[in-house]
Amino acid sequence: MSFREINSKMVEATVLPGQRLFSQRGAMLAYKGDVSFTPNIQGGQGGLMSMIGRRAAGEATPLMTVEGSGTVFFGHGGHHVHVIGLTGDTLYVEADRLLAFEGTLQQGTMFMGSQGGVMGLVRGQVTGQGLFTTTLKGHGSVAVMAHGGVFEIPITPQRPVHVDPQAYVAHHGEVRNKLSTALGWRDMVGRGSGEAFQLELSGSGTVYVQASEEKL
């Protein structure tokens, strides 16, 4: 894994010759060694068509290609950072939550309706995250950003997980999502936000949840 968490808001990345990292522009805090940072116009390993798809979907975040030999320290806006390791599966994450990821991962865009049907469309409108989401697939690690830290919740076929849509960060595995009514879920304890919905994730995998309902 290329990333190591220095503290709750910063990660250290090892850059090796012949390998690439991608980071959100403005995320580099410091570096050591012979490292270059180049604006990325190819859309990560997904190539030009991946980039065009994300632009059309409004799910594109400007990236930098990081190459060379050395160590880079990443962080952004004082947000909490969490590192996720992938072993061949696909991570679904909002583009603006990506801090950095390894170049071994293939980046793409998925229409949320294909996972959740009509409710997938509703989810995009309710959460304000859009109707599309970014996918990262393969073997490698990803550093994501969140408010108040991130905790992981396993999803099993016998036990779906229900998440406040505003607290959702990402998920991976063979997981389906749908939006369901949760009227009174928060209002009964005096903390209603006016959004009577919860995101239900079922199947086998992991969902990453932030300890806040605040958007980045």
C-alpha positions in Angstrom: 0.0 0.0 0.0 1.4 3.4 -1.1 -0.4 5.4 1.6 0.3 5.7 5.3 -1.8 7.8 7.6 0.4 10.3 9.4 -2.5 11.6 11.5 -6.2 12.0 11.1 -5.8 14.7 8.4 -2.7 13.8 6.5 -1.3 10.8 4.6 2.2 10.0 3.4 2.6 8.4 -0.1 5.7 6.6 -1.4 6.3 7.3 -5.1 8.5 4.8 -6.9 10.1 5.0 -10.4 7.8 3.7 -13.1 4.7 4.0 -10.9 2.1 6.8 -10.8 -0.3 8.3 -8.2 -3.2 10.6 -8.9 -4.2 13.3 -6.4 -6.7 16.1 -6.2 -5.2 19.4 -7.3 -4.1 21.4 -4.3 -3.8 18.3 -2.1 0.0 18.2 -2.0 1.3 19.6 1.3 5.0 18.8 1.0 7.3 16.3 -0.6 10.9 14.9 -0.5 12.9 13.6 -3.4 12.7 13.9 -7.2 8.9 14.1 -7.7 6.9 15.8 -10.5 3.3 17.0 -10.5 1.5 17.3 -13.9 -2.1 18.3 -14.6 -3.9 15.2 -15.7 -5.9 15.4 -18.9 -6.5 11.6 -19.5 -8.9 10.9 -16.7 -6.6 8.5 -14.7 -6.1 4.9 -15.9 -9.7 5.0 -17.4 -8.3 7.1 -20.3 -9.8 9.9 -22.3 -13.3 8.3 -22.6 -13.5 8.0 -18.9 -12.6 11.7 -18.5 -15.3 12.6 -21.1 -17.9 10.5 -19.2 -17.1 12.2 -15.9 -17.2 15.7 -17.5 -20.6 14.9 -19.0 -21.8 13.6 -15.7 -20.5 16.6 -13.7 -18.5 14.1 -11.7 -15.1 15.3 -12.7 -12.5 16.6 -10.1 -9.3 18.1 -11.5 -6.4 15.6 -10.9 -2.6 15.8 -10.8 -0.4 13.0 -12.0 2.4 12.3 -9.4 5.5 10.5 -10.7 9.2 10.1 -9.8 11.0 8.9 -6.7 10.3 10.2 -3.2 7.7 10.8 -0.6 4.6 13.1 -0.8 2.4 14.3 2.0 -1.2 14.9 1.1 -4.1 16.7 2.9 -6.8 19.1 1.9 -8.9 21.7 3.7 -8.3 20.2 7.1 -10.6 17.3 6.3 -10.2 13.9 8.0 -8.5 11.3 5.7 -9.1 7.6 5.5 -7.2 5.1 3.5 -9.1 2.2 1.8 -7.3 -0.8 0.3 -8.8 -2.6 -2.8 -8.0 -6.1 -3.7 -9.7 -6.4 -7.1 -13.1 -5.1 -6.3 -14.7 -1.7 -7.1 -15.0 1.3 -4.8 -17.9 3.7 -5.4 -17.1 7.2 -4.1 -18.1 10.8 -4.8 -15.3 12.5 -6.8 -14.9 15.5 -4.5 -14.1 13.0 -1.7 -11.0 11.7 -3.5 -7.7 12.9 -2.0 -5.3 10.6 -3.8 -5.2 7.1 -5.3 -2.7 4.7 -6.9 -2.3 4.6 -10.6 -2.9 0.9 -10.7 -6.7 1.5 -10.2 -9.0 2.1 -13.1 -11.2 5.1 -12.8 -14.7 5.4 -14.3 -18.2 6.8 -13.8 -21.4 5.0 -13.0 -24.9 6.1 -13.4 -26.5 5.7 -9.9 -29.8 4.5 -11.5 -28.0 1.3 -12.6 -27.5 0.3 -9.0 -30.7 1.6 -7.4 -33.2 1.9 -10.2 -35.5 4.9 -9.9 -34.5 5.2 -6.2 -30.9 5.7 -7.3 -32.1 8.9 -9.1 -33.9 10.0 -6.0 -30.8 9.4 -3.9 -28.8 11.7 -6.1 -31.3 14.5 -5.7 -31.8 14.1 -2.0 -28.1 13.9 -1.1 -27.1 16.6 -3.5 -24.3 14.3 -4.7 -25.6 14.0 -8.3 -26.9 11.1 -10.3 -23.4 9.8 -11.1 -20.6 8.5 -8.9 -16.9 7.8 -9.4 -15.6 4.2 -9.5 -12.1 2.9 -8.8 -11.4 -0.7 -9.7 -8.5 -3.0 -9.2 -5.7 -3.5 -6.8 -4.4 -0.5 -4.9 -5.2 2.0 -2.2 -7.3 5.2 -2.1 -7.3 8.1 0.3 -10.7 9.7 0.8 -11.8 12.8 2.7 -14.6 13.2 5.2 -15.8 15.3 8.1 -15.2 14.1 11.6 -13.4 10.8 10.7 -14.6 7.7 9.0 -15.8 4.3 10.4 -16.3 1.1 8.4 -19.5 -1.0 8.7 -19.6 -4.5 7.2 -22.5 -5.3 5.0 -23.7 -9.0 4.9 -26.6 -10.6 3.1 -28.3 -11.3 6.5 -27.9 -7.8 7.8 -28.3 -4.7 5.5 -26.9 -1.4 6.7 -29.0 1.8 6.9 -27.1 5.1 6.6 -28.0 8.7 6.8 -27.5 9.8 3.1 -25.5 12.9 4.2 -23.1 10.7 6.2 -22.4 8.3 3.4 -18.8 8.4 2.1 -18.2 5.4 -0.1 -18.8 1.6 -0.4 -17.3 -1.4 -2.1 -18.3 -5.0 -2.7 -21.3 -6.7 -4.2 -23.7 -4.1 -2.8 -27.0 -2.7 -3.9 -28.4 0.5 -2.5 -31.9 2.0 -2.3 -33.4 5.0 -0.6 -36.2 4.3 1.9 -38.5 6.5 4.0 -37.3 7.0 7.5 -40.0 9.4 8.8 -39.5 10.0 12.5 -36.1 8.3 12.6 -34.3 11.5 13.7 -37.3 13.7 14.4 -38.4 11.5 17.3 -35.2 12.4 19.1 -35.4 16.1 18.2 -32.7 16.0 15.6 -34.7 16.0 12.4 -33.0 17.6 9.4 -36.1 17.7 7.2 -34.9 14.7 5.1 -37.0 11.7 5.9 -34.8 9.3 4.1 -32.2 6.7 4.8 -29.9 4.8 2.4 -30.2 1.0 2.7 -27.2 -1.0 1.5 -27.5 -4.8 1.1 -25.4 -7.6 -0.2 -21.7 -8.3 0.8 -19.2 -5.5 1.3 -18.3 -2.5 3.3 -19.8 1.0 3.7 -17.7 4.0 4.9 -19.6 6.5 7.0 -18.4 9.9 8.2 -19.1 11.1 11.7 -21.0 14.2 10.5 -23.8 15.2 8.2 -21.8 18.0 6.7 -20.9 18.0 3.0 -17.3 18.7 1.9 
